[in-house]
Amino acid sequence: MEVLKVSAKSNPNSVAGALAGVLRETRSAEMQAIGAGAINQAVKSIAIARGFVAPHGVDLICIPAFTDINIGFVK
Amino acid sequence: MEVLKVSAKSNPNSVAGALAGVLRETRSAEMQAIGAGAINQAVKSIAIARGFVAPHGVDLICIPAFTDINIGFVK
């Protein structure tokens, strides 16, 4: 599944457009966000994307979940 | 529909418990959150509540949306 990484500085409209694009091809997408600011932008993106896909008969839903991530260091 | 108001200081476990309780009776609930911190707690609550209701055969989903709110002043 395609993974969209959302940051606190992400533009919700841009993320919504990307999300709608992915959904058009795969019917589902995964979004990853770390921190309150990023979660906020991600949720707004989904609300906006619902409007993008609704005219195509798609009722976009979201399934929040926790996940473990690997953080890499560059020495 | 029952409305749960979530703040940035809400305990996600407590909100998840309340949400699961409401869902047991009504099958759906509305959550309201204002600001990144509150949205963050709300999303975490939903992720936690999914675990609470899953054993009862309920696959909890969420539908993010914007809404208008009325703000009242007390003179």
Backbone of each chain as nested JSON, in Angstrom:
{
  "chains": [
    {"id": "A", "residues": [
      {"number": 1, "name": "MET", "atoms": {"N": [0.849, -1.202, 0.0], "CA": [0.0, 0.0, 0.0], "C": [0.884, 1.252, 0.0]}},
      {"number": 2, "name": "GLU", "atoms": {"N": [0.499, 2.201, -0.808], "CA": [1.254, 3.455, -0.891], "C": [1.258, 4.169, 0.466]}},
      {"number": 3, "name": "VAL", "atoms": {"N": [2.415, 4.683, 0.862], "CA": [2.51, 5.408, 2.137], "C": [2.779, 6.888, 1.899]}},
      {"number": 4, "name": "LEU", "atoms": {"N": [1.899, 7.72, 2.436], "CA": [2.08, 9.167, 2.352], "C": [2.568, 9.663, 3.708]}},
      {"number": 5, "name": "LYS", "atoms": {"N": [3.712, 10.299, 3.719], "CA": [4.232, 10.829, 4.977], "C": [3.854, 12.291, 5.104]}},
      {"number": 6, "name": "VAL", "atoms": {"N": [3.169, 12.601, 6.186], "CA": [2.652, 13.952, 6.384], "C": [3.407, 14.627, 7.525]}},
      {"number": 7, "name": "SER", "atoms": {"N": [3.82, 15.867, 7.299], "CA": [4.491, 16.613, 8.371], "C": [3.614, 17.76, 8.821]}},
      {"number": 8, "name": "ALA", "atoms": {"N": [4.025, 18.415, 9.884], "CA": [3.267, 19.548, 10.413], "C": [3.249, 20.707, 9.428]}},
      {"number": 9, "name": "LYS", "atoms": {"N": [4.217, 20.691, 8.499], "CA": [4.3, 21.78, 7.516], "C": [3.652, 21.418, 6.189]}},
      {"number": 10, "name": "SER", "atoms": {"N": [3.108, 20.209, 6.092], "CA": [2.451, 19.792, 4.853], "C": [1.214, 20.642, 4.598]}},
      {"number": 11, "name": "ASN", "atoms": {"N": [0.979, 20.947, 3.324], "CA": [-0.23, 21.677, 2.935], "C": [-1.374, 20.667, 2.788]}},
      {"number": 12, "name": "PRO", "atoms": {"N": [-2.433, 20.805, 3.596], "CA": [-3.528, 19.829, 3.562], "C": [-4.155, 19.666, 2.178]}},
      {"number": 13, "name": "ASN", "atoms": {"N": [-4.24, 20.763, 1.417], "CA": [-4.812, 20.662, 0.075], "C": [-3.928, 19.816, -0.833]}},
      {"number": 14, "name": "SER", "atoms": {"N": [-2.615, 20.005, -0.705], "CA": [-1.677, 19.237, -1.525], "C": [-1.716, 17.76, -1.153]}},
      {"number": 15, "name": "VAL", "atoms": {"N": [-1.741, 17.496, 0.153], "CA": [-1.794, 16.099, 0.611], "C": [-3.096, 15.451, 0.156]}},
      {"number": 16, "name": "ALA", "atoms": {"N": [-4.192, 16.222, 0.227], "CA": [-5.498, 15.697, -0.196], "C": [-5.465, 15.331, -1.674]}},
      {"number": 17, "name": "GLY", "atoms": {"N": [-4.807, 16.167, -2.486], "CA": [-4.698, 15.896, -3.913], "C": [-3.89, 14.623, -4.165]}},
      {"number": 18, "name": "ALA", "atoms": {"N": [-2.782, 14.499, -3.429], "CA": [-1.941, 13.31, -3.575], "C": [-2.706, 12.062, -3.134]}},
      {"number": 19, "name": "LEU", "atoms": {"N": [-3.423, 12.209, -2.024], "CA": [-4.208, 11.092, -1.483], "C": [-5.275, 10.647, -2.482]}},
      {"number": 20, "name": "ALA", "atoms": {"N": [-5.968, 11.619, -3.059], "CA": [-7.011, 11.307, -4.039], "C": [-6.402, 10.6, -5.249]}},
      {"number": 21, "name": "GLY", "atoms": {"N": [-5.202, 11.035, -5.641], "CA": [-4.518, 10.416, -6.778], "C": [-4.176, 8.956, -6.509]}},
      {"number": 22, "name": "VAL", "atoms": {"N": [-3.667, 8.704, -5.306], "CA": [-3.31, 7.335, -4.929], "C": [-4.574, 6.464, -4.87]}},
      {"number": 23, "name": "LEU", "atoms": {"N": [-5.633, 7.03, -4.269], "CA": [-6.876, 6.272, -4.092], "C": [-7.502, 5.883, -5.427]}},
      {"number": 24, "name": "ARG", "atoms": {"N": [-7.299, 6.761, -6.422], "CA": [-7.876, 6.489, -7.738], "C": [-7.305, 5.197, -8.31]}},
      {"number": 25, "name": "GLU", "atoms": {"N": [-6.035, 4.931, -7.973], "CA": [-5.376, 3.744, -8.52], "C": [-5.473, 2.525, -7.619]}},
      {"number": 26, "name": "THR", "atoms": {"N": [-5.386, 2.766, -6.309], "CA": [-5.24, 1.609, -5.414], "C": [-6.423, 1.372, -4.478]}},
      {"number": 27, "name": "ARG", "atoms": {"N": [-7.359, 2.318, -4.402], "CA": [-8.534, 2.21, -3.525], "C": [-8.209, 2.324, -2.039]}},
      {"number": 28, "name": "SER", "atoms": {"N": [-6.944, 2.309, -1.685], "CA": [-6.59, 2.518, -0.285], "C": [-5.182, 3.09, -0.197]}},
      {"number": 29, "name": "ALA", "atoms": {"N": [-4.921, 3.796, 0.884], "CA": [-3.605, 4.401, 1.06], "C": [-3.286, 4.441, 2.548]}},
      {"number": 30, "name": "GLU", "atoms": {"N": [-1.996, 4.498, 2.845], "CA": [-1.578, 4.609, 4.23], "C": [-0.93, 5.97, 4.418]}},
      {"number": 31, "name": "MET", "atoms": {"N": [-1.285, 6.635, 5.521], "CA": [-0.653, 7.91, 5.828], "C": [0.107, 7.758, 7.141]}},
      {"number": 32, "name": "GLN", "atoms": {"N": [1.286, 8.353, 7.202], "CA": [2.054, 8.323, 8.451], "C": [2.295, 9.754, 8.904]}},
      {"number": 33, "name": "ALA", "atoms": {"N": [2.06, 9.987, 10.189], "CA": [2.285, 11.317, 10.751], "C": [2.812, 11.159, 12.166]}},
      {"number": 34, "name": "ILE", "atoms": {"N": [3.779, 11.983, 12.504], "CA": [4.363, 11.943, 13.848], "C": [4.167, 13.305, 14.504]}},
      {"number": 35, "name": "GLY", "atoms": {"N": [3.494, 13.32, 15.637], "CA": [3.297, 14.571, 16.365], "C": [1.943, 15.194, 16.09]}},
      {"number": 36, "name": "ALA", "atoms": {"N": [1.512, 16.022, 17.03], "CA": [0.18, 16.624, 16.956], "C": [-0.012, 17.464, 15.697]}},
      {"number": 37, "name": "GLY", "atoms": {"N": [1.006, 18.245, 15.338], "CA": [0.892, 19.119, 14.17], "C": [0.707, 18.321, 12.891]}},
      {"number": 38, "name": "ALA", "atoms": {"N": [1.438, 17.229, 12.779], "CA": [1.366, 16.389, 11.578], "C": [0.04, 15.626, 11.52]}},
      {"number": 39, "name": "ILE", "atoms": {"N": [-0.406, 15.138, 12.676], "CA": [-1.692, 14.432, 12.742], "C": [-2.814, 15.375, 12.303]}},
      {"number": 40, "name": "ASN", "atoms": {"N": [-2.729, 16.594, 12.794], "CA": [-3.715, 17.626, 12.459], "C": [-3.804, 17.831, 10.946]}},
      {"number": 41, "name": "GLN", "atoms": {"N": [-2.649, 17.99, 10.301], "CA": [-2.638, 18.202, 8.845], "C": [-3.162, 16.958, 8.12]}},
      {"number": 42, "name": "ALA", "atoms": {"N": [-2.817, 15.789, 8.63], "CA": [-3.262, 14.545, 7.996], "C": [-4.784, 14.419, 8.038]}},
      {"number": 43, "name": "VAL", "atoms": {"N": [-5.37, 14.732, 9.2], "CA": [-6.822, 14.613, 9.354], "C": [-7.54, 15.635, 8.463]}},
      {"number": 44, "name": "LYS", "atoms": {"N": [-6.993, 16.852, 8.402], "CA": [-7.587, 17.865, 7.523], "C": [-7.51, 17.403, 6.066]}},
      {"number": 45, "name": "SER", "atoms": {"N": [-6.384, 16.797, 5.709], "CA": [-6.207, 16.29, 4.34], "C": [-7.273, 15.267, 3.983]}},
      {"number": 46, "name": "ILE", "atoms": {"N": [-7.578, 14.392, 4.935], "CA": [-8.574, 13.35, 4.669], "C": [-9.955, 13.975, 4.487]}},
      {"number": 47, "name": "ALA", "atoms": {"N": [-10.256, 14.965, 5.348], "CA": [-11.549, 15.648, 5.234], "C": [-11.679, 16.315, 3.863]}},
      {"number": 48, "name": "ILE", "atoms": {"N": [-10.591, 16.911, 3.391], "CA": [-10.602, 17.582, 2.086], "C": [-10.69, 16.553, 0.96]}},
      {"number": 49, "name": "ALA", "atoms": {"N": [-9.907, 15.468, 1.093], "CA": [-9.886, 14.429, 0.053], "C": [-11.255, 13.764, -0.105]}},
      {"number": 50, "name": "ARG", "atoms": {"N": [-12.024, 13.692, 1.002], "CA": [-13.38, 13.135, 0.918], "C": [-14.196, 13.872, -0.14]}},
      {"number": 51, "name": "GLY", "atoms": {"N": [-13.993, 15.196, -0.182], "CA": [-14.714, 16.011, -1.168], "C": [-14.232, 15.76, -2.587]}},
      {"number": 52, "name": "PHE", "atoms": {"N": [-12.941, 15.409, -2.71], "CA": [-12.368, 15.151, -4.037], "C": [-12.888, 13.847, -4.632]}},
      {"number": 53, "name": "VAL", "atoms": {"N": [-13.04, 12.835, -3.768], "CA": [-13.399, 11.503, -4.288], "C": [-14.908, 11.23, -4.258]}},
      {"number": 54, "name": "ALA", "atoms": {"N": [-15.635, 12.024, -3.457], "CA": [-17.082, 11.81, -3.325], "C": [-17.815, 11.84, -4.677]}},
      {"number": 55, "name": "PRO", "atoms": {"N": [-17.47, 12.792, -5.592], "CA": [-18.163, 12.828, -6.883], "C": [-17.953, 11.561, -7.714]}},
      {"number": 56, "name": "HIS", "atoms": {"N": [-16.92, 10.778, -7.354], "CA": [-16.661, 9.531, -8.077], "C": [-17.307, 8.345, -7.36]}},
      {"number": 57, "name": "GLY", "atoms": {"N": [-18.196, 8.658, -6.409], "CA": [-18.919, 7.594, -5.725], "C": [-18.114, 6.895, -4.646]}},
      {"number": 58, "name": "VAL", "atoms": {"N": [-16.995, 7.53, -4.246], "CA": [-16.154, 6.921, -3.211], "C": [-16.438, 7.588, -1.86]}},
      {"number": 59, "name": "ASP", "atoms": {"N": [-16.764, 6.77, -0.863], "CA": [-17.007, 7.271, 0.49], "C": [-15.75, 6.996, 1.309]}},
      {"number": 60, "name": "LEU", "atoms": {"N": [-14.854, 7.972, 1.325], "CA": [-13.55, 7.779, 1.969], "C": [-13.678, 7.703, 3.494]}},
      {"number": 61, "name": "ILE", "atoms": {"N": [-13.09, 6.668, 4.059], "CA": [-13.069, 6.536, 5.512], "C": [-11.615, 6.413, 5.976]}},
      {"number": 62, "name": "CYS", "atoms": {"N": [-11.405, 6.585, 7.273], "CA": [-10.048, 6.396, 7.774], "C": [-10.04, 5.487, 8.989]}},
      {"number": 63, "name": "ILE", "atoms": {"N": [-8.942, 4.793, 9.13], "CA": [-8.76, 3.829, 10.214], "C": [-7.487, 4.199, 10.968]}},
      {"number": 64, "name": "PRO", "atoms": {"N": [-7.639, 4.934, 12.079], "CA": [-6.452, 5.364, 12.833], "C": [-5.791, 4.177, 13.535]}},
      {"number": 65, "name": "ALA", "atoms": {"N": [-4.485, 4.164, 13.531], "CA": [-3.752, 3.098, 14.216], "C": [-2.366, 3.586, 14.61]}},
      {"number": 66, "name": "PHE", "atoms": {"N": [-1.823, 2.966, 15.626], "CA": [-0.452, 3.255, 16.028], "C": [0.468, 2.339, 15.236]}},
      {"number": 67, "name": "THR", "atoms": {"N": [1.683, 2.777, 15.024], "CA": [2.649, 1.925, 14.344], "C": [4.039, 2.196, 14.905]}},
      {"number": 68, "name": "ASP", "atoms": {"N": [4.915, 1.248, 14.701], "CA": [6.311, 1.451, 15.109], "C": [7.101, 1.912, 13.902]}},
      {"number": 69, "name": "ILE", "atoms": {"N": [7.975, 2.854, 14.109], "CA": [8.799, 3.317, 13.003], "C": [10.273, 3.141, 13.333]}},
      {"number": 70, "name": "ASN", "atoms": {"N": [11.042, 3.01, 12.287], "CA": [12.503, 2.932, 12.455], "C": [13.11, 4.302, 12.198]}},
      {"number": 71, "name": "ILE", "atoms": {"N": [13.927, 4.729, 13.115], "CA": [14.593, 6.019, 12.939], "C": [16.068, 5.746, 12.674]}},
      {"number": 72, "name": "GLY", "atoms": {"N": [16.529, 6.283, 11.545], "CA": [17.917, 6.034, 11.172], "C": [18.805, 7.239, 11.422]}},
      {"number": 73, "name": "PHE", "atoms": {"N": [20.019, 6.996, 11.794], "CA": [20.993, 8.07, 11.97], "C": [22.034, 7.982, 10.859]}},
      {"number": 74, "name": "VAL", "atoms": {"N": [22.432, 9.135, 10.381], "CA": [23.536, 9.18, 9.413], "C": [24.766, 9.671, 10.164]}},
      {"number": 75, "name": "LYS", "atoms": {"N": [25.779, 8.843, 10.216], "CA": [26.986, 9.212, 10.959], "C": [27.866, 10.137, 10.145]}}
    ]},
    {"id": "B", "residues": [
      {"number": 1, "name": "MET", "atoms": {"N": [-27.064, 12.262, 17.428], "CA": [-25.845, 11.481, 17.697], "C": [-25.091, 12.097, 18.874]}},
      {"number": 2, "name": "GLU", "atoms": {"N": [-24.604, 11.234, 19.742], "CA": [-23.856, 11.713, 20.914], "C": [-22.595, 12.468, 20.45]}},
      {"number": 3, "name": "VAL", "atoms": {"N": [-22.305, 13.596, 21.09], "CA": [-21.111, 14.369, 20.736], "C": [-20.105, 14.344, 21.879]}},
      {"number": 4, "name": "LEU", "atoms": {"N": [-18.905, 13.887, 21.577], "CA": [-17.823, 13.881, 22.565], "C": [-16.879, 15.029, 22.226]}},
      {"number": 5, "name": "LYS", "atoms": {"N": [-16.695, 15.921, 23.178], "CA": [-15.783, 17.042, 22.942], "C": [-14.416, 16.698, 23.525]}},
      {"number": 6, "name": "VAL", "atoms": {"N": [-13.417, 16.767, 22.666], "CA": [-12.066, 16.366, 23.063], "C": [-11.165, 17.604, 23.108]}},
      {"number": 7, "name": "SER", "atoms": {"N": [-10.4, 17.711, 24.175], "CA": [-9.467, 18.83, 24.268], "C": [-8.034, 18.304, 24.212]}},
      {"number": 8, "name": "ALA", "atoms": {"N": [-7.097, 19.206, 24.126], "CA": [-5.683, 18.818, 24.06], "C": [-5.237, 18.151, 25.349]}},
      {"number": 9, "name": "LYS", "atoms": {"N": [-5.995, 18.401, 26.434], "CA": [-5.632, 17.82, 27.724], "C": [-6.407, 16.547, 28.041]}},
      {"number": 10, "name": "SER", "atoms": {"N": [-7.286, 16.128, 27.116], "CA": [-8.069, 14.905, 27.337], "C": [-7.139, 13.697, 27.372]}},
      {"number": 11, "name": "ASN", "atoms": {"N": [-7.462, 12.748, 28.237], "CA": [-6.71, 11.492, 28.301], "C": [-7.263, 10.539, 27.231]}},
      {"number": 12, "name": "PRO", "atoms": {"N": [-6.443, 10.146, 26.253], "CA": [-6.926, 9.31, 25.149], "C": [-7.572, 8.015, 25.618]}},
      {"number": 13, "name": "ASN", "atoms": {"N": [-7.038, 7.42, 26.698], "CA": [-7.636, 6.185, 27.208], "C": [-9.043, 6.431, 27.745]}},
      {"number": 14, "name": "SER", "atoms": {"N": [-9.216, 7.55, 28.438], "CA": [-10.533, 7.89, 28.984], "C": [-11.528, 8.172, 27.861]}},
      {"number": 15, "name": "VAL", "atoms": {"N": [-11.068, 8.93, 26.866], "CA": [-11.955, 9.254, 25.743], "C": [-12.32, 7.976, 24.991]}},
      {"number": 16, "name": "ALA", "atoms": {"N": [-11.341, 7.085, 24.832], "CA": [-11.598, 5.819, 24.142], "C": [-12.656, 5.008, 24.885]}},
      {"number": 17, "name": "GLY", "atoms": {"N": [-12.575, 5.011, 26.211], "CA": [-13.56, 4.296, 27.021], "C": [-14.948, 4.889, 26.85]}},
      {"number": 18, "name": "ALA", "atoms": {"N": [-15.013, 6.22, 26.877], "CA": [-16.291, 6.91, 26.704], "C": [-16.857, 6.627, 25.314]}},
      {"number": 19, "name": "LEU", "atoms": {"N": [-15.968, 6.671, 24.33], "CA": [-16.372, 6.433, 22.942], "C": [-16.92, 5.009, 22.779]}},
      {"number": 20, "name": "ALA", "atoms": {"N": [-16.214, 4.049, 23.347], "CA": [-16.662, 2.657, 23.266], "C": [-18.026, 2.493, 23.93]}},
      {"number": 21, "name": "GLY", "atoms": {"N": [-18.226, 3.202, 25.059], "CA": [-19.506, 3.139, 25.762], "C": [-20.645, 3.676, 24.923]}},
      {"number": 22, "name": "VAL", "atoms": {"N": [-20.39, 4.799, 24.264], "CA": [-21.415, 5.403, 23.403], "C": [-21.718, 4.481, 22.226]}},
      {"number": 23, "name": "LEU", "atoms": {"N": [-20.65, 3.934, 21.637], "CA": [-20.814, 3.082, 20.456], "C": [-21.62, 1.83, 20.759]}},
      {"number": 24, "name": "ARG", "atoms": {"N": [-21.478, 1.357, 22.015], "CA": [-22.192, 0.148, 22.4], "C": [-23.697, 0.364, 22.308]}},
      {"number": 25, "name": "GLU", "atoms": {"N": [-24.113, 1.613, 22.573], "CA": [-25.547, 1.912, 22.566], "C": [-26.055, 2.436, 21.232]}},
      {"number": 26, "name": "THR", "atoms": {"N": [-25.214, 3.255, 20.578], "CA": [-25.736, 3.969, 19.409], "C": [-25.105, 3.566, 18.075]}},
      {"number": 27, "name": "ARG", "atoms": {"N": [-24.033, 2.806, 18.105], "CA": [-23.328, 2.359, 16.898], "C": [-22.592, 3.479, 16.183]}},
      {"number": 28, "name": "SER", "atoms": {"N": [-22.784, 4.728, 16.589], "CA": [-22.006, 5.81, 15.996], "C": [-21.905, 6.955, 16.985]}},
      {"number": 29, "name": "ALA", "atoms": {"N": [-20.877, 7.738, 16.854], "CA": [-20.678, 8.872, 17.744], "C": [-19.99, 9.988, 16.98]}},
      {"number": 30, "name": "GLU", "atoms": {"N": [-20.168, 11.201, 17.471], "CA": [-19.504, 12.338, 16.865], "C": [-18.491, 12.879, 17.856]}},
      {"number": 31, "name": "MET", "atoms": {"N": [-17.299, 13.187, 17.372], "CA": [-16.287, 13.797, 18.225], "C": [-15.968, 15.173, 17.686]}},
      {"number": 32, "name": "GLN", "atoms": {"N": [-15.799, 16.118, 18.586], "CA": [-15.413, 17.47, 18.167], "C": [-14.1, 17.831, 18.824]}},
      {"number": 33, "name": "ALA", "atoms": {"N": [-13.196, 18.384, 18.037], "CA": [-11.904, 18.792, 18.565], "C": [-11.46, 20.054, 17.845]}},
      {"number": 34, "name": "ILE", "atoms": {"N": [-10.913, 20.968, 18.602], "CA": [-10.434, 22.226, 18.019], "C": [-8.943, 22.36, 18.301]}},
      {"number": 35, "name": "GLY", "atoms": {"N": [-8.157, 22.483, 17.236], "CA": [-6.718, 22.66, 17.395], "C": [-5.953, 21.352, 17.254]}},
      {"number": 36, "name": "ALA", "atoms": {"N": [-4.685, 21.493, 16.907], "CA": [-3.845, 20.332, 16.631], "C": [-3.74, 19.387, 17.823]}},
      {"number": 37, "name": "GLY", "atoms": {"N": [-3.583, 19.939, 19.019], "CA": [-3.435, 19.098, 20.211], "C": [-4.67, 18.262, 20.47]}},
      {"number": 38, "name": "ALA", "atoms": {"N": [-5.823, 18.875, 20.289], "CA": [-7.088, 18.167, 20.526], "C": [-7.353, 17.122, 19.449]}},
      {"number": 39, "name": "ILE", "atoms": {"N": [-7.032, 17.461, 18.206], "CA": [-7.193, 16.507, 17.096], "C": [-6.318, 15.284, 17.353]}},
      {"number": 40, "name": "ASN", "atoms": {"N": [-5.107, 15.555, 17.798], "CA": [-4.154, 14.485, 18.105], "C": [-4.72, 13.519, 19.143]}},
      {"number": 41, "name": "GLN", "atoms": {"N": [-5.263, 14.063, 20.236], "CA": [-5.832, 13.217, 21.283], "C": [-7.047, 12.453, 20.766]}},
      {"number": 42, "name": "ALA", "atoms": {"N": [-7.84, 13.113, 19.937], "CA": [-9.038, 12.466, 19.394], "C": [-8.673, 11.267, 18.518]}},
      {"number": 43, "name": "VAL", "atoms": {"N": [-7.665, 11.451, 17.661], "CA": [-7.261, 10.365, 16.756], "C": [-6.672, 9.199, 17.551]}},
      {"number": 44, "name": "LYS", "atoms": {"N": [-5.87, 9.53, 18.581], "CA": [-5.321, 8.469, 19.422], "C": [-6.454, 7.712, 20.125]}},
      {"number": 45, "name": "SER", "atoms": {"N": [-7.472, 8.459, 20.572], "CA": [-8.616, 7.84, 21.242], "C": [-9.314, 6.835, 20.333]}},
      {"number": 46, "name": "ILE", "atoms": {"N": [-9.452, 7.204, 19.067], "CA": [-10.138, 6.316, 18.119], "C": [-9.318, 5.056, 17.901]}},
      {"number": 47, "name": "ALA", "atoms": {"N": [-7.99, 5.225, 17.774], "CA": [-7.117, 4.066, 17.586], "C": [-7.23, 3.117, 18.78]}},
      {"number": 48, "name": "ILE", "atoms": {"N": [-7.296, 3.691, 19.986], "CA": [-7.413, 2.876, 21.202], "C": [-8.792, 2.216, 21.273]}},
      {"number": 49, "name": "ALA", "atoms": {"N": [-9.834, 2.997, 20.957], "CA": [-11.205, 2.482, 21.022], "C": [-11.425, 1.335, 20.038]}},
      {"number": 50, "name": "ARG", "atoms": {"N": [-10.689, 1.367, 18.928], "CA": [-10.791, 0.257, 17.966], "C": [-10.488, -1.07, 18.642]}},
      {"number": 51, "name": "GLY", "atoms": {"N": [-9.497, -1.022, 19.529], "CA": [-9.131, -2.233, 20.262], "C": [-10.194, -2.658, 21.265]}},
      {"number": 52, "name": "PHE", "atoms": {"N": [-10.916, -1.653, 21.802], "CA": [-11.967, -1.947, 22.789], "C": [-13.173, -2.623, 22.145]}},
      {"number": 53, "name": "VAL", "atoms": {"N": [-13.526, -2.182, 20.946], "CA": [-14.757, -2.683, 20.315], "C": [-14.52, -3.864, 19.375]}},
      {"number": 54, "name": "ALA", "atoms": {"N": [-13.259, -4.046, 18.946], "CA": [-12.939, -5.133, 18.009], "C": [-13.381, -6.512, 18.514]}},
      {"number": 55, "name": "PRO", "atoms": {"N": [-13.165, -6.813, 19.832], "CA": [-13.588, -8.137, 20.328], "C": [-15.087, -8.37, 20.232]}},
      {"number": 56, "name": "HIS", "atoms": {"N": [-15.854, -7.275, 20.065], "CA": [-17.309, -7.401, 19.928], "C": [-17.714, -7.418, 18.45]}},
      {"number": 57, "name": "GLY", "atoms": {"N": [-16.724, -7.603, 17.592], "CA": [-17.022, -7.713, 16.165], "C": [-17.284, -6.386, 15.484]}},
      {"number": 58, "name": "VAL", "atoms": {"N": [-16.886, -5.291, 16.152], "CA": [-17.104, -3.971, 15.569], "C": [-15.796, -3.46, 14.955]}},
      {"number": 59, "name": "ASP", "atoms": {"N": [-15.86, -3.09, 13.674], "CA": [-14.692, -2.531, 12.989], "C": [-14.875, -1.02, 12.939]}},
      {"number": 60, "name": "LEU", "atoms": {"N": [-14.34, -0.351, 13.954], "CA": [-14.558, 1.101, 14.091], "C": [-13.816, 1.879, 13.009]}},
      {"number": 61, "name": "ILE", "atoms": {"N": [-14.54, 2.756, 12.337], "CA": [-13.917, 3.637, 11.339], "C": [-14.209, 5.079, 11.712]}},
      {"number": 62, "name": "CYS", "atoms": {"N": [-13.476, 6.0, 11.092], "CA": [-13.778, 7.411, 11.357], "C": [-13.908, 8.181, 10.06]}},
      {"number": 63, "name": "ILE", "atoms": {"N": [-14.716, 9.208, 10.108], "CA": [-14.996, 10.045, 8.946], "C": [-14.691, 11.484, 9.319]}},
      {"number": 64, "name": "PRO", "atoms": {"N": [-13.493, 11.961, 8.987], "CA": [-13.115, 13.331, 9.351], "C": [-13.912, 14.352, 8.542]}},
      {"number": 65, "name": "ALA", "atoms": {"N": [-14.307, 15.422, 9.208], "CA": [-15.03, 16.487, 8.51], "C": [-14.843, 17.803, 9.251]}},
      {"number": 66, "name": "PHE", "atoms": {"N": [-14.997, 18.878, 8.513], "CA": [-14.963, 20.204, 9.124], "C": [-16.379, 20.546, 9.568]}},
      {"number": 67, "name": "THR", "atoms": {"N": [-16.478, 21.389, 10.564], "CA": [-17.803, 21.825, 10.984], "C": [-17.71, 23.254, 11.498]}},
      {"number": 68, "name": "ASP", "atoms": {"N": [-18.837, 23.922, 11.523], "CA": [-18.874, 25.269, 12.094], "C": [-19.352, 25.165, 13.528]}},
      {"number": 69, "name": "ILE", "atoms": {"N": [-18.754, 25.941, 14.39], "CA": [-19.183, 25.918, 15.784], "C": [-19.595, 27.316, 16.225]}},
      {"number": 70, "name": "ASN", "atoms": {"N": [-20.461, 27.345, 17.205], "CA": [-20.867, 28.617, 17.797], "C": [-20.062, 28.852, 19.068]}},
      {"number": 71, "name": "ILE", "atoms": {"N": [-19.491, 30.029, 19.15], "CA": [-18.741, 30.376, 20.353], "C": [-19.537, 31.422, 21.12]}},
      {"number": 72, "name": "GLY", "atoms": {"N": [-19.814, 31.126, 22.375], "CA": [-20.617, 32.057, 23.17], "C": [-19.775, 32.829, 24.171]}},
      {"number": 73, "name": "PHE", "atoms": {"N": [-20.137, 34.034, 24.421], "CA": [-19.471, 34.856, 25.425], "C": [-20.404, 35.047, 26.618]}},
      {"number": 74, "name": "VAL", "atoms": {"N": [-19.844, 35.027, 27.8], "CA": [-20.618, 35.339, 28.993], "C": [-20.19, 36.727, 29.458]}},
      {"number": 75, "name": "LYS", "atoms": {"N": [-21.157, 37.65, 29.459], "CA": [-20.816, 39.035, 29.826], "C": [-20.748, 39.207, 31.338]}}
    ]}
  ]
}
